[in-house]
Amino acid sequence: MAKYENRLSGNFDELLSWLHNDITEGSISASLEDGSDINIDQIRVSVRVYERYSMIGGNRVSLNITVAGKGDDLYVSAITSGGSQAVFFKINTLGEESFLESVISSVENYISGNRNG
């Protein structure tokens, strides 16, 4: 399992769309498996679960992204899982790390203003 967290400023819907596009366009096998959205007062939370095939590990890897926000104060958490081929301990987590790196790059590009819209 690999994890990335960041607090940033931006537009909630724009960030969610930005992440989705980068994840699904960044890998031919990446797909959105399911999602959940809730608004509580002025706080929004969206959870997205993606999956893709890892050629490095020869298996599937999942990615859970949570975006929470109030106004332009946003928080993103991304956690990968799967990709290991061992029974009792994790080996070959390169697929997880690679999937997570695509999210880190996406968030960093969003923060730096490399936005399309």
NORSUL-V689674 format. One record per residue. RES is the residue in one small letter. BURIAL is + if it has 9 or more other ideal C-beta (glycine too) atoms within 8 Angstrom, else -. D_LAST is the distance of its C-alpha to the last C-alpha in whole Angstrom. Layout:
res | burial | d_last
RES | BURIAL | D_LAST
RES | BURIAL | D_LAST
This chain:
res | burial | d_last
m | - | 32
a | + | 30
k | + | 27
y | + | 25
e | - | 24
n | - | 21
r | - | 21
l | + | 17
s | - | 15
g | + | 12
n | - | 11
f | + | 13
d | - | 11
e | + | 8
l | + | 11
l | + | 13
s | - | 10
w | + | 9
l | + | 13
h | + | 14
n | - | 12
d | + | 14
i | + | 17
t | + | 18
e | - | 17
g | - | 18
s | + | 22
i | - | 24
s | - | 25
a | + | 23
s | - | 23
l | + | 22
e | - | 25
d | - | 25
g | - | 23
s | - | 24
d | - | 22
i | - | 24
n | - | 24
i | - | 27
d | - | 27
q | - | 24
i | + | 23
r | + | 21
v | + | 22
s | + | 20
v | + | 22
r | + | 21
v | + | 24
y | + | 23
e | + | 26
r | + | 26
y | - | 29
s | + | 30
m | - | 32
i | - | 34
g | + | 35
g | - | 36
n | + | 35
r | + | 32
v | + | 30
s | + | 28
l | + | 25
n | + | 24
i | + | 21
t | + | 22
v | + | 19
a | + | 20
g | + | 19
k | - | 21
g | - | 18
d | - | 16
d | - | 19
l | + | 18
y | + | 20
v | + | 20
s | + | 23
a | + | 23
i | + | 26
t | + | 28
s | + | 31
g | + | 33
g | + | 34
s | + | 37
q | - | 40
a | - | 43
v | - | 45
f | - | 46
f | - | 43
k | - | 40
i | - | 40
n | + | 37
t | + | 34
l | + | 32
g | + | 30
e | + | 29
e | + | 28
s | + | 26
f | + | 24
l | + | 24
e | - | 23
s | + | 20
v | + | 19
i | + | 19
s | + | 18
s | + | 14
v | + | 15
e | - | 16
n | + | 13
y | + | 11
i | + | 13
s | - | 13
g | - | 10
n | - | 9
r | - | 6
n | - | 4
g | - | 0
